[in-house]
């Protein structure tokens, strides 16, 4: 009975994780991260420089819209 409980908990956690990733992908696809701030970046706030995470989010948006050149400029590791 304990194993069934662990298996169902793992399945529930997997469904929640997949749902969270799907929701994030939809938001990044629909809203350009260059125009909207999803999560304030403490690195950018403190230094004024773009961090790798900021570039990765903008790069993911560009890739989802088929703009590989812009994605390359935002974050080369994502391409």
TIMI-2910 file (N, C-alpha, C, CB; in pm, 1 decimal, decimal comma, always signed):
<rs>
+----------+----------+----------+----------+----------+----------+----------+----------+----------+----------+----------+----------+------+
!      n_x !      n_y !      n_z !     ca_x !     ca_y !     ca_z !      c_x !      c_y !      c_z !     cb_x !     cb_y !     cb_z ! resn !
+----------+----------+----------+----------+----------+----------+----------+----------+----------+----------+----------+----------+------+
!    +81,8 !   -118,4 !     +0,0 !     +0,0 !     +0,0 !     +0,0 !    +87,3 !   +126,3 !     +0,0 !    -93,7 !     -1,1 !   +120,4 !  Unk !
!   +200,8 !   +121,3 !    +65,7 !   +290,6 !   +235,6 !    +69,1 !   +346,9 !   +262,5 !    -70,1 !   +404,3 !   +212,2 !   +169,7 !  Unk !
!   +376,7 !   +157,1 !   -144,8 !   +430,4 !   +174,2 !   -279,4 !   +327,8 !   +239,8 !   -371,2 !   +474,2 !    +39,2 !   -337,0 !  Unk !
!   +202,9 !   +203,6 !   -358,5 !    +99,1 !   +265,4 !   -440,4 !    +90,0 !   +415,0 !   -410,0 !    -37,3 !   +196,8 !   -416,3 !  Unk !
!   +104,9 !   +448,5 !   -286,1 !    +98,6 !   +588,1 !   -246,0 !   +216,2 !   +666,9 !   -303,8 !    +96,8 !   +599,5 !    -93,5 !  Unk !
!   +335,0 !   +607,4 !   -300,0 !   +452,6 !   +674,9 !   -355,0 !   +441,0 !   +690,3 !   -506,1 !   +580,2 !   +597,6 !   -319,7 !  Unk !
!   +389,6 !   +586,4 !   -573,2 !   +374,2 !   +592,4 !   -718,3 !   +274,2 !   +700,6 !   -756,8 !   +329,4 !   +456,4 !   -773,6 !  Unk !
!   +164,0 !   +709,5 !   -686,5 !    +64,7 !   +811,2 !   -720,6 !   +117,7 !   +950,9 !   -690,1 !    -66,2 !   +786,4 !   -644,2 !  Unk !
!   +197,6 !   +964,9 !   -586,1 !   +257,8 !  +1094,0 !   -553,4 !   +356,5 !  +1135,1 !   -662,3 !   +328,4 !  +1088,2 !   -416,0 !  Unk !
!   +435,0 !  +1040,4 !   -710,5 !   +530,1 !  +1070,1 !   -817,3 !   +457,4 !  +1109,4 !   -945,5 !   +621,2 !   +949,6 !   -843,0 !  Unk !
!   +348,4 !  +1040,9 !   -975,8 !   +270,6 !  +1074,6 !  -1094,7 !   +209,7 !  +1214,2 !  -1082,2 !   +160,1 !   +970,4 !  -1117,6 !  Unk !
!   +157,7 !  +1244,8 !   -965,0 !    +98,9 !  +1377,0 !   -942,8 !   +205,2 !  +1485,8 !   -957,4 !    +33,4 !  +1384,4 !   -803,2 !  Unk !
!   +323,8 !  +1463,1 !   -901,8 !   +432,2 !  +1560,7 !   -913,2 !   +476,6 !  +1577,9 !  -1057,6 !   +550,8 !  +1518,6 !   -827,1 !  Unk !
!   +479,1 !  +1467,9 !  -1132,9 !   +516,8 !  +1474,9 !  -1274,1 !   +414,5 !  +1556,0 !  -1353,1 !   +530,0 !  +1333,6 !  -1333,5 !  Unk !
!   +287,2 !  +1535,4 !  -1325,4 !   +182,0 !  +1610,6 !  -1394,8 !   +190,9 !  +1758,9 !  -1360,6 !    +42,4 !  +1555,8 !  -1358,0 !  Unk !
!   +216,6 !  +1790,9 !  -1236,6 !   +230,9 !  +1930,9 !  -1195,4 !   +351,6 !  +1994,5 !  -1264,4 !   +245,3 !  +1941,2 !  -1041,4 !  Unk !
!   +463,8 !  +1923,7 !  -1270,2 !   +584,0 !  +1977,3 !  -1334,4 !   +561,1 !  +1999,0 !  -1483,8 !   +703,1 !  +1882,7 !  -1312,5 !  Unk !
!   +497,6 !  +1904,0 !  -1549,8 !   +469,9 !  +1918,1 !  -1692,9 !   +374,7 !  +2034,8 !  -1716,9 !   +410,4 !  +1787,4 !  -1750,3 !  Unk !
!   +276,1 !  +2049,1 !  -1631,9 !   +182,8 !  +2161,1 !  -1644,5 !   +250,6 !  +2295,6 !  -1625,6 !    +70,9 !  +2146,6 !  -1544,4 !  Unk !
!   +342,5 !  +2303,7 !  -1529,2 !   +414,0 !  +2428,6 !  -1504,8 !   +502,6 !  +2464,9 !  -1623,7 !   +498,4 !  +2417,8 !  -1377,3 !  Unk !
!   +571,1 !  +2367,5 !  -1679,0 !   +656,7 !  +2392,7 !  -1795,6 !   +571,4 !  +2434,6 !  -1915,5 !   +740,7 !  +2266,7 !  -1830,4 !  Unk !
!   +458,9 !  +2366,8 !  -1935,8 !   +370,5 !  +2402,0 !  -2047,0 !   +316,4 !  +2544,1 !  -2031,2 !   +254,3 !  +2301,9 !  -2056,7 !  Unk !
!   +280,5 !  +2581,8 !  -1910,0 !   +229,9 !  +2717,1 !  -1885,5 !   +339,0 !  +2820,0 !  -1913,1 !   +178,5 !  +2730,9 !  -1740,3 !  Unk !
!   +462,8 !  +2793,1 !  -1869,4 !   +573,4 !  +2885,8 !  -1892,8 !   +600,3 !  +2900,0 !  -2042,2 !   +700,3 !  +2838,1 !  -1820,0 !  Unk !
!   +598,0 !  +2788,9 !  -2114,9 !   +622,0 !  +2793,6 !  -2259,1 !   +513,5 !  +2876,5 !  -2327,9 !   +626,5 !  +2650,9 !  -2318,3 !  Unk !
!   +388,3 !  +2860,0 !  -2287,7 !   +279,0 !  +2938,0 !  -2346,7 !   +296,8 !  +3087,3 !  -2319,1 !   +143,5 !  +2890,2 !  -2292,0 !  Unk !
!   +333,6 !  +3122,7 !  -2198,1 !   +352,4 !  +3264,3 !  -2163,6 !   +468,3 !  +3323,8 !  -2241,7 !   +376,8 !  +3280,7 !  -2012,8 !  Unk !
!   +579,0 !  +3250,9 !  -2252,4 !   +695,3 !  +3302,5 !  -2326,2 !   +662,0 !  +3314,3 !  -2474,7 !   +818,9 !  +3210,5 !  -2305,9 !  Unk !
!   +581,8 !  +3222,5 !  -2526,9 !   +543,8 !  +3229,4 !  -2667,7 !   +453,8 !  +3350,2 !  -2694,5 !   +472,8 !  +3100,2 !  -2710,1 !  Unk !
!   +357,7 !  +3373,4 !  -2606,9 !   +258,8 !  +3477,6 !  -2629,8 !   +309,6 !  +3618,5 !  -2600,5 !   +138,5 !  +3450,5 !  -2546,8 !  Unk !
!   +394,5 !  +3633,2 !  -2499,9 !   +440,4 !  +3765,4 !  -2457,9 !   +589,9 !  +3777,6 !  -2479,5 !   +405,4 !  +3791,5 !  -2310,5 !  Unk !
!   +631,4 !  +3881,2 !  -2550,3 !   +772,7 !  +3904,2 !  -2577,7 !   +843,2 !  +3946,3 !  -2448,0 !   +790,7 !  +4012,5 !  -2688,5 !  Unk !
!   +940,8 !  +3867,8 !  -2401,4 !  +1010,4 !  +3902,0 !  -2277,3 !  +1088,0 !  +4033,1 !  -2284,9 !  +1104,4 !  +3791,2 !  -2240,4 !  Unk !
!  +1115,2 !  +4081,7 !  -2403,4 !  +1181,9 !  +4210,2 !  -2417,1 !  +1089,4 !  +4327,0 !  -2382,3 !  +1234,3 !  +4226,3 !  -2558,4 !  Unk !
!   +958,7 !  +4303,6 !  -2392,2 !   +860,4 !  +4408,0 !  -2363,5 !   +796,6 !  +4392,8 !  -2226,4 !   +753,2 !  +4407,7 !  -2468,9 !  Unk !
!   +800,0 !  +4271,3 !  -2171,2 !   +736,0 !  +4243,3 !  -2042,2 !   +838,8 !  +4188,1 !  -1944,9 !   +618,4 !  +4143,5 !  -2059,0 !  Unk !
!   +821,8 !  +4216,4 !  -1818,0 !   +907,9 !  +4160,1 !  -1715,3 !   +827,8 !  +4055,6 !  -1639,2 !   +962,6 !  +4270,7 !  -1619,2 !  Unk !
!   +861,4 !  +3928,6 !  -1660,2 !   +790,1 !  +3820,5 !  -1592,7 !   +832,1 !  +3811,6 !  -1446,1 !   +815,6 !  +3686,3 !  -1663,8 !  Unk !
!   +961,6 !  +3798,8 !  -1427,8 !  +1019,1 !  +3791,0 !  -1294,0 !  +1131,1 !  +3893,8 !  -1290,0 !  +1071,5 !  +3645,0 !  -1259,7 !  Unk !
!  +1126,0 !  +3988,4 !  -1197,3 !  +1233,0 !  +4088,4 !  -1192,6 !  +1370,8 !  +4023,5 !  -1173,0 !  +1206,0 !  +4188,8 !  -1079,8 !  Unk !
!  +1465,7 !  +4064,9 !  -1253,2 !  +1600,5 !  +4008,9 !  -1247,1 !  +1684,9 !  +4092,3 !  -1150,3 !  +1666,0 !  +4005,0 !  -1388,9 !  Unk !
!  +1728,2 !  +4029,6 !  -1043,3 !  +1807,8 !  +4102,3 !   -943,0 !  +1943,7 !  +4142,3 !  -1000,2 !  +1827,1 !  +4016,0 !   -816,1 !  Unk !
!  +2000,7 !  +4059,5 !  -1087,0 !  +2131,2 !  +4091,0 !  -1146,8 !  +2119,8 !  +4216,3 !  -1234,1 !  +2183,9 !  +3970,6 !  -1230,9 !  Unk !
!  +2017,3 !  +4222,2 !  -1317,2 !  +1996,8 !  +4338,6 !  -1403,7 !  +1965,2 !  +4463,1 !  -1320,8 !  +1883,2 !  +4311,6 !  -1504,4 !  Unk !
!  +1888,4 !  +4445,3 !  -1214,5 !  +1853,9 !  +4557,3 !  -1127,8 !  +1978,4 !  +4614,7 !  -1060,7 !  +1752,1 !  +4513,5 !  -1022,0 !  Unk !
!  +2068,1 !  +4528,9 !  -1015,6 !  +2187,5 !  +4574,2 !   -944,6 !  +2296,4 !  +4629,0 !  -1036,9 !  +2243,3 !  +4461,1 !   -863,6 !  Unk !
!  +2314,6 !  +4565,1 !  -1152,6 !  +2427,8 !  +4600,8 !  -1237,7 !  +2390,8 !  +4674,9 !  -1365,1 !  +2501,9 !  +4478,6 !  -1273,7 !  Unk !
!  +2267,6 !  +4658,1 !  -1411,3 !  +2228,0 !  +4717,6 !  -1538,6 !  +2262,9 !  +4631,2 !  -1658,0 !  +2292,3 !  +4851,6 !  -1554,2 !  Unk !
!  +2329,9 !  +4518,1 !  -1635,4 !  +2366,0 !  +4425,7 !  -1742,8 !  +2263,0 !  +4313,8 !  -1752,1 !  +2507,2 !  +4367,3 !  -1719,6 !  Unk !
!  +2247,0 !  +4261,1 !  -1873,7 !  +2157,1 !  +4147,4 !  -1893,6 !  +2226,8 !  +4019,4 !  -1847,2 !  +2113,9 !  +4135,7 !  -2043,3 !  Unk !
!  +2155,0 !  +3937,2 !  -1773,1 !  +2212,5 !  +3810,0 !  -1727,6 !  +2182,3 !  +3700,8 !  -1830,4 !  +2156,4 !  +3770,4 !  -1587,3 !  Unk !
!  +2240,7 !  +3585,3 !  -1813,8 !  +2219,6 !  +3474,3 !  -1906,5 !  +2073,8 !  +3428,5 !  -1906,1 !  +2311,3 !  +3357,3 !  -1870,7 !  Unk !
!  +2008,6 !  +3434,8 !  -1791,9 !  +1867,6 !  +3394,9 !  -1783,9 !  +1778,2 !  +3487,8 !  -1863,5 !  +1821,7 !  +3391,6 !  -1639,1 !  Unk !
!  +1806,5 !  +3617,4 !  -1858,1 !  +1729,3 !  +3714,2 !  -1936,9 !  +1745,9 !  +3684,6 !  -2085,3 !  +1774,0 !  +3859,6 !  -1905,3 !  Unk !
!  +1867,6 !  +3661,4 !  -2127,3 !  +1894,4 !  +3630,7 !  -2267,2 !  +1833,8 !  +3498,3 !  -2309,2 !  +2042,9 !  +3628,9 !  -2292,4 !  Unk !
!  +1832,6 !  +3401,6 !  -2220,0 !  +1775,6 !  +3270,9 !  -2251,0 !  +1625,6 !  +3280,7 !  -2273,4 !  +1805,5 !  +3171,6 !  -2139,0 !  Unk !
!  +1556,8 !  +3359,3 !  -2192,6 !  +1412,7 !  +3374,4 !  -2209,3 !  +1381,3 !  +3445,7 !  -2340,3 !  +1352,4 !  +3451,4 !  -2090,8 !  Unk !
!  +1453,4 !  +3552,9 !  -2371,1 !  +1431,6 !  +3622,9 !  -2498,5 !  +1468,4 !  +3533,3 !  -2616,3 !  +1513,8 !  +3753,4 !  -2503,5 !  Unk !
!  +1575,0 !  +3454,4 !  -2600,6 !  +1616,9 !  +3363,3 !  -2705,3 !  +1512,4 !  +3254,9 !  -2729,9 !  +1750,4 !  +3300,5 !  -2669,6 !  Unk !
!  +1454,0 !  +3202,4 !  -2623,3 !  +1349,6 !  +3101,0 !  -2637,7 !  +1229,5 !  +3158,8 !  -2712,4 !  +1306,2 !  +3047,5 !  -2499,4 !  Unk !
!  +1193,0 !  +3282,1 !  -2681,1 !  +1081,9 !  +3347,4 !  -2750,5 !  +1113,5 !  +3361,1 !  -2899,6 !  +1052,9 !  +3486,4 !  -2688,5 !  Unk !
!  +1234,6 !  +3405,1 !  -2931,2 !  +1273,5 !  +3421,2 !  -3071,4 !  +1274,2 !  +3287,6 !  -3144,6 !  +1411,2 !  +3486,5 !  -3081,1 !  Unk !
!  +1324,8 !  +3182,8 !  -3079,7 !  +1326,6 !  +3050,9 !  -3143,0 !  +1185,7 !  +2998,8 !  -3168,1 !  +1403,7 !  +2951,9 !  -3056,6 !  Unk !
!  +1095,2 !  +3022,0 !  -3074,0 !   +956,9 !  +2975,8 !  -3091,3 !   +888,5 !  +3046,1 !  -3208,4 !   +876,6 !  +2999,1 !  -2962,8 !  Unk !
!   +935,7 !  +3165,3 !  -3242,4 !   +878,0 !  +3239,5 !  -3353,5 !   +962,4 !  +3227,8 !  -3479,5 !   +861,7 !  +3384,9 !  -3315,9 !  Unk !
!  +1061,8 !  +3139,2 !  -3479,0 !  +1140,1 !  +3110,5 !  -3598,4 !  +1249,0 !  +3209,9 !  -3631,4 !  +1051,1 !  +3101,2 !  -3712,1 !  Unk !
!  +1289,6 !  +3292,9 !  -3537,3 !  +1393,5 !  +3392,5 !  -3561,4 !  +1524,5 !  +3346,4 !  -3497,6 !  +1351,1 !  +3530,9 !  -3505,6 !  Unk !
!  +1595,7 !  +3260,3 !  -3569,5 !  +1719,2 !  +3203,0 !  -3515,9 !  +1829,7 !  +3307,6 !  -3502,2 !  +1766,9 !  +3089,2 !  -3605,1 !  Unk !
!  +1830,7 !  +3408,1 !  -3589,2 !  +1934,2 !  +3511,7 !  -3581,5 !  +1921,0 !  +3592,8 !  -3452,1 !  +1925,7 !  +3605,3 !  -3704,0 !  Unk !
!  +1800,0 !  +3631,4 !  -3418,0 !  +1778,5 !  +3705,3 !  -3293,7 !  +1808,4 !  +3616,9 !  -3173,2 !  +1634,2 !  +3758,4 !  -3286,4 !  Unk !
!  +1770,2 !  +3490,9 !  -3180,9 !  +1798,4 !  +3397,9 !  -3071,4 !  +1948,9 !  +3386,0 !  -3049,6 !  +1737,4 !  +3259,0 !  -3100,7 !  Unk !
!  +2024,6 !  +3383,3 !  -3157,6 !  +2170,7 !  +3375,2 !  -3148,6 !  +2227,8 !  +3499,9 !  -3080,6 !  +2232,7 !  +3358,0 !  -3289,1 !  Unk !
!  +2173,1 !  +3617,1 !  -3111,2 !  +2220,7 !  +3740,3 !  -3049,6 !  +2188,4 !  +3746,0 !  -2900,5 !  +2160,2 !  +3860,3 !  -3120,0 !  Unk !
!  +2071,8 !  +3693,8 !  -2862,2 !  +2031,6 !  +3699,9 !  -2721,3 !  +2112,3 !  +3604,1 !  -2633,7 !  +1883,4 !  +3668,5 !  -2708,2 !  Unk !
!  +2130,3 !  +3480,3 !  -2680,2 !  +2204,2 !  +3381,5 !  -2601,3 !  +2251,4 !  +3270,9 !  -2694,6 !  +2116,3 !  +3323,3 !  -2485,7 !  Unk !
!  +2380,6 !  +3267,5 !  -2720,1 !  +2435,9 !  +3172,1 !  -2815,3 !  +2423,9 !  +3027,1 !  -2768,5 !  +2580,0 !  +3204,7 !  -2841,3 !  Unk !
!  +2421,8 !  +3006,3 !  -2638,6 !  +2413,5 !  +2869,1 !  -2588,8 !  +2276,7 !  +2806,5 !  -2612,2 !  +2445,9 !  +2865,8 !  -2441,6 !  Unk !
!  +2174,5 !  +2885,4 !  -2625,7 !  +2041,4 !  +2830,1 !  -2645,1 !  +2020,3 !  +2778,5 !  -2786,8 !  +1937,5 !  +2934,1 !  -2612,7 !  Unk !
!  +2094,5 !  +2832,8 !  -2881,6 !  +2078,9 !  +2788,9 !  -3020,3 !  +2160,6 !  +2664,3 !  -3039,9 !  +2121,6 !  +2899,1 !  -3120,7 !  Unk !
+----------+----------+----------+----------+----------+----------+----------+----------+----------+----------+----------+----------+------+
</rs>
